[in-house]
Amino acid sequence: MSSTPGVRQGPSPITSSPAEVWSAGEAYEPYVGRWSRVVARRFIDWLSVPAESDWLDVGCGSGALVQTILDLARPRRVIGIDSSPGYVAFAAGRIKDAKTEFKVGDAQRLDQVENSLDAAVSGLVLNFLPRPERGAAEMARILRPGGMAAAYVWDYAGQMRMMRTFWDAAVELNPAARALDEGVRFAVCRPGPLRALWEGAGLEVVETLAVDVETRFRDFHDFWTPFLGGQGPAPSYAMSLGEAARTRLRESIHSRLKPEADGSIRLTARAWAVRGRKPRSQGPRSGEKR
């Protein structure tokens, strides 16, 4: 999410860093959308939100999480919001279900009224918010008492091996790229900070979970080509390079990967998930009798 449609600006000390573009769902899907869909199924199963609930997907992107909610959770309705008009149009074009509504919105200033929804979820978005604590607070605000707020983010610094391989190679070739490395930039993408974020929003019974899935690429071409789509920090960096530098990066990454006998490449992708409930009672205010 960002105030600029289609662009999520993560913090970076490099003033000449490439803009991180998020506008083309068709390019996002082969990059991480296809793997997010696998994580989303484990995530929704873990939440166990009752059927006929009202859901909000904050930062719906290409619609992977919305579709998973429809497939697994038997919702009454699902609202998907994203700051990118391109993603909103892409998701609305792919998901034709009367229970869904997609619109452009700001994760840090949700349009929904207080105490109006049963579940607020977010997939792969929190770390891109300028102030993640505001996003968490907004998710908690719009929930009905007892409602569920939950999110997942990639383990950029550890076991999201596709991205980790990319940035390890990029930094070896250009140490200045370390400032753009998602594993360095996004400290919130760890269990402790996620728990603190949820508890700071006033949520209770807060839990975190490691969700590990296998990312299987047909061959190196299937691995590398999505990085040329320009969607997100790593692809934006790749496309900011000159042809020679990009070729060196490609060759360095290729040398780090160990394909199977059939040429396929199998890597782990870990996401960290967090969930918590809005208290059913806020309890007495200061000075009130119990």
Residue pairs with C-beta under 8 A, 6 or more apart in sequence:
1 8
1 58
1 59
1 82
1 83
1 106
1 107
1 108
1 125
1 128
1 129
1 135
2 8
2 9
2 83
2 128
2 130
3 83
3 106
4 83
5 23
5 83
5 84
5 85
5 86
5 104
6 21
6 22
6 23
6 83
6 84
6 85
6 86
6 87
7 19
7 20
7 21
7 22
7 23
8 20
8 22
8 83
8 128
9 19
9 20
9 128
9 130
10 20
10 127
10 128
10 182
10 185
10 186
10 233
11 130
11 185
12 179
12 180
12 185
13 179
14 176
14 179
14 180
17 179
17 180
17 237
18 236
18 237
18 239
18 240
19 236
20 128
20 232
20 233
20 236
21 230
21 231
21 232
21 236
22 28
22 61
22 84
22 86
22 87
22 231
22 232
23 84
23 85
23 86
23 87
23 231
24 86
24 90
24 229
24 230
24 231
25 33
25 61
25 62
25 63
25 86
25 87
25 90
25 91
25 94
26 90
27 226
27 229
27 230
27 231
27 235
28 61
28 62
28 87
28 229
28 231
28 232
29 62
30 225
30 226
30 229
31 226
31 227
31 229
31 231
31 232
31 235
32 124
32 154
32 162
32 226
32 232
33 61
33 62
33 64
35 162
35 213
35 215
35 269
36 61
36 64
36 65
36 123
36 124
37 64
37 67
37 68
38 213
38 269
39 123
39 152
39 211
39 213
39 269
39 271
40 64
40 65
40 68
40 123
40 152
41 68
41 71
41 72
42 211
42 213
43 65
43 68
43 121
43 123
43 150
43 152
43 211
43 271
43 273
44 65
44 68
44 69
44 72
44 73
45 72
46 209
46 211
46 273
46 275
47 73
47 119
47 121
47 148
47 150
47 275
49 55
49 73
49 118
49 119
49 148
50 118
51 73
51 74
51 75
52 74
52 75
52 76
53 73
53 75
53 76
53 118
53 119
54 75
54 76
54 77
54 116
54 117
54 118
54 119
55 69
55 73
55 75
55 77
55 78
55 79
55 117
55 118
55 119
55 120
55 121
56 78
56 79
56 80
56 81
56 110
56 112
56 117
56 119
56 120
56 121
56 139
56 142
57 65
57 66
57 69
57 78
57 79
57 80
57 81
57 121
57 122
57 123
58 81
58 107
58 110
58 120
58 121
58 122
58 125
58 135
58 138
58 139
59 81
59 82
59 83
59 107
59 122
59 123
59 124
59 125
59 128
60 66
60 80
60 81
60 82
60 87
60 88
60 91
60 102
61 82
61 84
61 87
61 91
61 123
61 124
61 125
62 87
62 90
62 91
62 94
63 80
63 90
63 91
63 92
63 94
63 95
63 102
64 123
65 80
65 121
65 123
66 78
66 80
66 91
66 95
66 100
66 102
67 94
67 95
69 75
69 78
69 121
70 78
70 95
70 97
70 99
70 100
75 99
76 99
77 99
77 100
77 101
78 99
78 100
78 101
79 100
79 101
79 102
79 103
79 112
79 117
80 88
80 91
80 100
80 101
80 102
80 103
81 88
81 102
81 103
81 104
81 105
81 106
81 107
81 110
81 111
82 88
82 91
82 102
82 104
82 105
83 104
83 105
83 106
83 107
84 104
85 104
88 102
88 103
88 104
91 102
92 100
92 102
95 102
103 111
105 111
107 122
107 125
107 129
107 135
107 138
108 129
108 130
108 131
108 134
108 135
108 138
109 138
110 138
110 139
110 141
110 142
112 142
113 142
114 141
114 142
115 142
115 143
115 144
115 145
116 142
116 144
117 142
117 143
117 144
117 147
118 143
118 144
118 147
118 148
119 143
119 147
119 148
119 149
119 150
120 139
120 140
120 142
120 143
120 147
120 148
120 149
120 150
121 148
121 149
121 150
121 151
122 135
122 139
122 150
122 151
122 152
123 151
123 152
124 152
124 153
124 154
124 271
125 135
125 151
125 153
126 132
126 135
126 136
126 151
126 153
126 188
126 189
126 194
126 197
127 153
127 156
127 182
127 185
127 186
127 188
127 189
129 135
132 188
132 197
133 197
133 200
133 201
136 149
136 151
136 197
136 198
136 200
136 201
136 203
137 200
137 201
137 202
139 149
139 151
139 201
140 149
140 201
140 202
140 203
140 278
143 149
143 278
144 278
145 278
145 279
145 280
145 281
146 277
146 278
146 280
147 277
147 278
148 275
148 276
148 277
148 278
149 198
149 201
149 203
149 275
149 276
149 277
149 278
150 273
150 274
150 275
150 276
151 194
151 273
151 274
152 211
152 271
152 272
152 273
152 274
153 186
153 188
153 189
153 194
153 271
153 272
154 160
154 163
154 182
154 189
154 269
154 270
154 271
154 272
155 189
155 190
155 210
155 270
155 271
155 272
156 163
156 164
156 181
156 182
156 183
156 186
156 189
157 164
157 183
157 184
157 186
157 189
157 190
158 164
158 183
158 270
159 212
159 268
159 269
159 270
160 268
160 269
160 270
160 271
161 215
161 267
161 268
161 269
162 215
162 223
162 267
162 269
163 182
163 183
163 234
164 183
165 253
165 256
165 257
165 267
166 227
166 234
166 238
166 253
167 177
167 180
167 181
167 182
167 183
167 234
168 256
169 249
169 252
169 253
169 256
170 177
170 180
170 181
170 234
170 237
170 249
171 177
171 178
171 181
172 252
173 245
173 248
173 249
173 252
174 245
177 237
178 184
179 185
180 233
180 237
182 189
182 233
182 234
185 233
187 193
188 194
188 197
189 272
190 272
191 208
191 210
191 272
191 274
194 208
194 272
194 274
195 206
195 208
195 274
197 274
198 206
198 274
198 275
198 276
199 206
199 276
201 276
202 278
202 279
203 276
203 277
203 278
203 279
204 276
204 277
204 278
204 279
205 276
205 277
206 274
206 275
206 276
207 274
207 275
207 276
208 272
208 273
208 274
209 272
209 273
209 274
209 275
210 270
210 271
210 272
210 273
211 270
211 271
211 272
211 273
212 268
212 269
212 270
213 268
213 269
213 271
214 266
214 267
214 268
214 269
215 266
215 267
215 268
215 269
216 264
216 265
216 266
217 223
217 264
217 265
217 266
217 267
218 263
218 264
219 259
219 263
219 264
219 265
220 254
220 257
220 259
220 265
222 265
223 253
223 257
223 265
224 250
224 253
224 254
226 235
227 234
227 235
227 238
228 235
228 238
228 239
229 235
230 236
230 239
238 246
238 249
239 246
241 249
257 265
257 267
258 265
259 265
260 266
284 290
